[in-house]
């Protein structure tokens, strides 16, 4: 039996409608349709949504927990959304958001223009080194943050680059002068 799949999903202020295998949801920030596989069924009990397998088998347990987690993320994104915080460290390194585009100055010979996908917003503080990336789709938000971090990965000697706030970078000692 799946430990994750058994947990009910609190829908809060999201409107839900179940039509066979399709779950239609509408919240203040987003709306959409989530399609369950035929091996799973959904029931709405007041403010809780439960997912259950049609028949018990080991192969269904993995899908049960996976689809429950994915659906819970869609519902949470529709009601409150998600936010990732990124930090740029380095002299002269910064990001300047302009509409749907973000221009990164990261010590390369050129500036990097990155166009944000639909549903993702980026805000920067006035120094351009603290970034707040927001969106309603958790998977897309994680992908965008991963792409941004790849522009200038944090290096272990000086610690300069782009990292997630709270991420611990293992620092290395530099070269030492050998005494003769």
For each residue, the residues with C-beta under 8 A, 3 or more apart:
1: 5 6 56 61
2: 5 6 61 62 64 65 68
3: 6 7 65
4: 7 64 65 68 69
5: 1 2 51 52 53 61 64 65 67 68
6: 1 2 3
7: 3 4 68
8: 45 48 49 50
9: 48 49 50 51 68 71 72 75
10: 47 48
11: 14 16 25 44 47 48 49 75 79
12: 47 75 79
13: 27 28 79
14: 11 25 26 27 75 78 79
15: 25 26 27
16: 11 23 24 25 44 49
17: 23 24 25
18: 22 23 24 42 43 44
19: 22 23 24
20:
21: 35 36 37 38
22: 18 19 33 34 35 36
23: 16 17 18 19 33 34 35 36 42 49 71
24: 16 17 18 19 31 32 33
25: 11 14 15 16 17 31 32 33 34 74 75 78
26: 14 15 31 78
27: 13 14 15 30 31 75 77 78 79
28: 13 78 79
29: 77 78 79 80 81 136
30: 27 77 78 81 119 136 137
31: 24 25 26 27 78
32: 24 25 74 78
33: 22 23 24 25
34: 22 23 25 70 71 74
35: 21 22 23
36: 21 22 23 40 41 42 51 67 71
37: 21 40 63 67
38: 21 54
39: 53 54 55 60 63
40: 36 37 51 52 53 54 60 63 64 67
41: 36 51 52 53 54
42: 18 23 36 49 50 51 52
43: 18 49 50 52
44: 11 16 18 48 49
45: 8 48 49 50
46:
47: 10 11 12
48: 8 9 10 11 44 45
49: 8 9 11 16 23 42 43 44 45 71 75
50: 8 9 42 43 45
51: 5 9 36 40 41 42 64 67 68 71
52: 5 40 41 42 43 64
53: 5 39 40 41 56 57 60 61 64
54: 38 39 40 41 60
55: 39 60
56: 1 53 60
57: 53 60 61
58: 61
59: 62 63
60: 39 40 53 54 55 56 57 63 64
61: 1 2 5 53 57 58 64 65
62: 2 59 65 66
63: 37 39 40 59 60 66 67
64: 2 4 5 40 51 52 53 60 61 67 68
65: 2 3 4 5 61 62 68 69
66: 62 63 69 70
67: 5 36 37 40 51 63 64 70 71
68: 2 4 5 7 9 51 64 65 71 72
69: 4 65 66 72 73
70: 34 66 67 73 74
71: 9 23 34 36 49 51 67 68 74 75
72: 9 68 69 75 76
73: 69 70 76 77 138 139
74: 25 32 34 70 71 77 78 137
75: 9 11 12 14 25 27 49 71 72 78 79
76: 72 73 79 80 82 138
77: 27 29 30 73 74 80 81 82 135 136 137 138
78: 14 25 26 27 28 29 30 31 32 74 75 136
79: 11 12 13 14 27 28 29 75 76
80: 29 76 77
81: 29 30 77 134 135 136
82: 76 77 134 135 136 137 138 141
83: 132 133 134
84: 132 133 141 142 145 164
85: 130 131 132 133 164 165 166
86: 130 131 132 133 145 148 149 162 163 164 165
87: 129 130 131 162 163 164 165
88: 93 94 95 106 128 129 130 131 152 161 162
89: 93 129 154 159 160 161 162 163
90: 93 106 107 152 158 160 161
91: 160
92: 105 107
93: 88 89 90 105 106 107 129 152 160 161
94: 88 104 105 124 127 128 129
95: 88 102 103 104 105 122 124 128 129 131
96: 102 103 105 124 128
97: 101 102 122 123 124
98: 101 102 103
99:
100: 115 116
101: 97 98 113 114 115 116
102: 95 96 97 98 113 114 115 116 122 148
103: 95 96 98 111 112 113 114
104: 94 95 111 112 113 114 148 151 152
105: 92 93 94 95 96 111
106: 88 90 93 112 151 152 161 162
107: 90 92 93 152 160
108: 111 112 152
109:
110:
111: 103 104 105 108
112: 103 104 106 108 151
113: 101 102 103 104
114: 101 102 103 104 147 148 151
115: 100 101 102
116: 100 101 102 120 121 122 144
117: 120 140 144
118:
119: 30 135 136 137 140
120: 116 117 133 134 135 140 141 144
121: 116 133 134 135
122: 95 97 102 116 131 132 133 134
123: 97 131 132 134
124: 94 95 96 97 128 129 130 131 132
125: 128 129 130
126:
127: 94 130
128: 88 94 95 96 124 125
129: 87 88 89 93 94 95 124 125
130: 85 86 87 88 124 125 127 165
131: 85 86 87 88 95 122 123 124 148
132: 83 84 85 86 122 123 124
133: 83 84 85 86 120 121 122 141 144 145 148
134: 81 82 83 120 121 122 123 141
135: 77 81 82 119 120 121 138 140 141 144
136: 29 30 77 78 81 82 119
137: 30 74 77 82 119 140 141
138: 73 76 77 82 135 141 142
139: 73 142 143
140: 117 119 120 135 137 143 144
141: 82 84 120 133 134 135 137 138 144 145
142: 84 138 139 145 146
143: 139 140 146 147
144: 116 117 120 133 135 140 141 147 148
145: 84 86 133 141 142 148 149 164
146: 142 143 149 150
147: 114 143 144 150 151
148: 86 102 104 114 131 133 144 145 151 162
149: 86 145 146 152 153 162 163 164
150: 146 147 153
151: 104 106 112 114 147 148 162
152: 88 90 93 104 106 107 108 149 160 161 162
153: 149 150 161 162
154: 89 159 160 161 162 163 167 169
155: 158 159 160 161
156: 159 169 170 171 172
157: 171 172 174
158: 90 155
159: 89 154 155 156 169 171
160: 89 90 91 93 107 152 154 155
161: 88 89 90 93 106 152 153 154 155
162: 86 87 88 89 106 148 149 151 152 153 154
163: 86 87 89 149 154 167 169
164: 84 85 86 87 145 149 167
165: 85 86 87 130
166: 85
167: 154 163 164
168:
169: 154 156 159 163
170: 156
171: 156 157 159
172: 156 157
173: 176
174: 157
175:
176: 173
177:
178:
179:
180:
